[in-house]
């Protein structure tokens, strides 16, 4: 194969590689702006969730947030934990997980936000013995 043909072949390969890189850059720029993937990344890193579970949970959280139901960061973190880790959780355990996600959270504030969320129909609080268990309402 003469050198000019080899050079043309390499140029074509480089052009294809550049096109693929450009399409990857475009895709990544869209994902960075997508709130689902932002939430999924938070859940994956803070709660050690597998990526596929984090993405599913993030989709549910983002759809609940899009409904205008909650913009408070603590309520958002509560929703993220309940969707990602499952409901039927005590307020103390929920507070620990919200703290792991946000860095700070007090049981008093989490409890107050839960009461507000219960009045809006997002969660259900049930007393089981001495503990209060938190359940995510279906459709939330």
N, C-alpha and C positions, 0 to 999 in steps of 0.2 A: 504494500500500500504506500503510495507516494506521500511525502510529508504534507503536501497541500490538502490532500483528501483527509488525512488524519487530523489536521488542524481544523478543517471544516466540521468533521464529526465531533470534535471536542467543543467547538463553538456551539453546535446544536444542543449538545448535552448541557452545557452551561446555561443556555437560554431556557431550557426546560427546568433546570434547577432553580433559576431565578424566578420563573413564573410560579413554581410551587412555593417558594419562599414568600413571594408577595401574597399569595392566597392564604398562607398560614398567618402572616402578619395581619391581614384583614380579619380573619377569623378570631385571632386572639384579641384584637382591639374591640371587637363586638362583645366577646365574652367578658372582658374586664368591665364593661358598662352594664352587663346583665346582672340584676340584683339576685337572681337565683344562684348564680355561680359564686357571687360574693358571699351569700349566706352559707352555701355548701362548703366553701373554703373555711369559714369560721367554725362550722360544725365539725368538719374533719379535723382541724387542728386542735380545737379546744376540747372536744368530747371524744376524740380518737375513733370517729366513725369511719367505716369503709366509704370510699368515694361514692359508690352507687347508692348507698343508703342516705348519705348526706345530700345528694342531689334530689332524691325523692322527697326527703324531709323539707329541703329548701323550697321545692316547688309548692308544697302545701303551705309553708309559712308565707311565701311571697303572695300566693293567691289569697290568703286570709288578710294580709296587709293591704293588698290592692282593693279589697272590699271596704277600705276606709275604717276598719275595725280598731286598729291600734297603731299609733305612731310613737308612743312612749318607748324608750329604749329598754326599760325593764320589762314591760309587757311583751315586747318583741322577743327578748331573751327567754321569757317564760314560755311563749309559744314555741320558740325554737327547741327548747328542751323537751317540752311535752310531745311535740311531733317527732323529734329525733329519737328520744329515749323511751317513748311510750308513756301513757298516762298511768293512773293508779299509783301515784307517788305521794309521799308525805310532803308537807310543806317544808320540813327541815331538809329532806333530801333534795327537793326542788331548789331550795336556797343554795345548797352546796353546788349543785350543777350550774345554776345561774352564775354563781360566783366564779366557777371554773371558766365559764364562757365570757363573762364581762370583766372579771378581775375584782369586782366589788359587788356585794349584795348583802342586805340585812334581812333577817327573818321578818322583822316588823314591816319593812317596806314591801317585801314579796307578798306577805299576807294581805296588806292593804290593797295592793294591785290585784290580787286574786279576787278579793271581794268586789272590786270594781268590775273586773272581767266577768264575774259570775252574774252581776246585775245586768250586764249587756248580753248574756247568753253565750259567752265564749267558752267558759269552763263550768264545771259542776264541782262543788265541795261537799263531800260526804263524811260525816263523823262515823268512824269505825273504832269502837272502844274509846280509848283516850286520844287517838290520833285523828287528824283530819286528812282525808285522802283527796287528791286533786285528779279530776278526769277532764279530758278535752271533750267538749260537746261535739257530737258528730255533725259534719257539715261546716265545722270551723276550720 
